[in-house]
Amino acid sequence: MIIMIAAAAENNALGKNNELVWHLPNDFKRFKSLTTGHYIIMGRKTFESFPKPLPDRVHVVITRQENYKPEGCIVVDSIEKAIAVCPENEDNYIIGGGEIYNLALPFTDIIELTKVHHTFEADTFFPKLNKNEWVLVESEENFKDEKHLYDYTYETYIRK
Ligand SMILES: NC(=O)c1ccc[n+]([C@@H]2O[C@H](COP(=O)([O-])OP(=O)(O)OC[C@H]3O[C@@H](n4cnc5c(N)ncnc54)[C@H](OP(=O)(O)O)[C@@H]3O)[C@@H](O)[C@H]2O)c1
């Protein structure tokens, strides 16, 4: 199973200057709880946006650079190879960023999308979903509070 996990704003913004543009601690917790113990597939830029590798997850990093060998990661040069190194009958997560979401969408079975109800200036965007291909099966609204500046909704889509 290939599961894409992302947080995107109303204008599909994902990030700017290789950083996220919001801080939603509950969404981080959800990301951690869903992905821990699993393979996570990411682009080289997303990998480099982390201060250090994420604990208890196998990192599969996609790059065109032949000599890119960060410690403890599996490095591949295509989305097909990234998927091929993951265990077949497990939940494997595509964690971004924008370039890799675009590449991985045709291979994705489920999308766990946190919709952030605000519009942000950004340089990286989540692909526009074709509503003929995806059905929304779960939606959980969350409201802003002292730790969360924006309302946000956890949306689960499955391929039709
Ligand atoms: N909101 C969210 O849920 C979320 C999640 C993840 C990331 N982000 C944000 O997204 C931004 C990063 O996304 P991004 O789109 O700039 O970069 P990215 O998708 O993380 O990585 C892009 C890199 O992947 C490699 N790549 C791309 N296509 C490839 C192909 N066809 N074959 C082989 N390698 C390929 C290239 O690496 P080389 O240049 O090394 O060849 C490319 O520079 C950051 O702002 C980050 O904070 C947001």
The ligand as an ORCA input file, in Angstrom:
! r2SCAN-3c Opt
* xyz 0 1
  N       3.404     20.497      3.787
  C       3.888     19.262      3.678
  O       3.210     18.268      3.965
  C       5.283     19.069      3.177
  C       5.857     17.794      3.131
  C       7.150     17.655      2.648
  C       7.859     18.767      2.229
  N       7.271     19.988      2.295
  C       7.976     21.187      1.811
  O       8.207     21.002      0.421
  C       9.418     21.692      0.068
  C      10.351     20.706     -0.604
  O       9.709     20.203     -1.785
  P      10.376     20.312     -3.234
  O       9.330     20.037     -4.253
  O      11.117     21.604     -3.320
  O      11.491     19.175     -3.206
  P      11.405     17.587     -2.941
  O      10.249     17.017     -3.725
  O      11.488     17.304     -1.498
  O      12.808     17.118     -3.566
  C      13.140     17.485     -4.877
  C      14.381     16.708     -5.264
  O      14.050     15.352     -5.522
  C      14.889     14.856     -6.554
  N      14.052     14.504     -7.707
  C      12.929     15.113     -8.160
  N      12.449     14.503     -9.257
  C      13.284     13.468     -9.504
  C      13.326     12.463    -10.514
  N      12.388     12.401    -11.490
  N      14.318     11.560    -10.477
  C      15.264     11.600     -9.508
  N      15.290     12.546     -8.525
  C      14.304     13.464     -8.531
  C      15.843     15.972     -6.931
  O      16.971     15.833     -6.077
  P      18.452     16.311     -6.532
  O      18.337     17.795     -6.746
  O      19.318     15.928     -5.394
  O      18.742     15.541     -7.783
  C      15.037     17.208     -6.551
  O      15.830     18.365     -6.340
  C       9.950     22.283      1.372
  O       9.481     23.616      1.507
  C       9.334     21.405      2.439
  O       9.239     22.068      3.690
  C       6.016     20.167      2.765
*
